[in-house]
């Protein structure tokens, strides 16, 4: 017992001496938090093709970086464990419910934007070497549904968002690419790079079109637009997964 008391007394004296000398016990090293953002995500598939991973719906933070416009609706994460048939890559996908109605600003179509300048995947904005854009979309409706793709420029302010008019099918400077989704099944879409275009302006302010590699040199974002809800009897539903920009060999 006497030895134990002496030992406690010695420890107390040592602590007091350290405090008097202005020394503090060394704190444990802080652990690095797990990075929430993946950078320069260039991957290789089972066939040896390389691609930029644009969206994969693996976690809430990633999904929250997607831009939703014109009273879009909502995106809910789905796990492979709960709905294995609704995931095509990784452990999750996005369950999309489209609203968008006549109150939407200028009656714009509900619009999902995958940004290349901000967000979860911090990759390049130069997609001039892209071969095609690949997207997996499950159409929950029992009929075909048309959706539209387009991109906007990173640097030209005249090419931001939809240009209000440029995505209208009847406009001579229409920049959208339309796809029809087969009902109640997964649709693996492959949009060729040459189908992407944008409206540009020459030194005199005259409009002209850029196509393919030239248009994709400075991408601000890829967009997917859907019909507004009032064009259908009920809100449309889709699942989306595995959005990739494949690079030319």
Secondary structure, 3 states (H helix, E strand, C coil): CHHHHHHHHHHHHHHHHHHHCCCCCCCCCCCCCCCCCEECCEEECCCCCEEEEEECCCCHHHHHCCEEECCCEEEEEEECCCCHHHCCCCCEEEEEEECCCCCCHHHCCEEEEEECCCCCEECCCCCCCEEEEEEEEEECCCCCEEEEEEEEECCCHHHCCCCCCCCCCCCCCCCCEEEEECCCEEEEEEEEHHHCEEEEECCCCCEEEEEHHHHHHHEEEEEEEECCHHHCCCCEEEEEEEEEEEECC
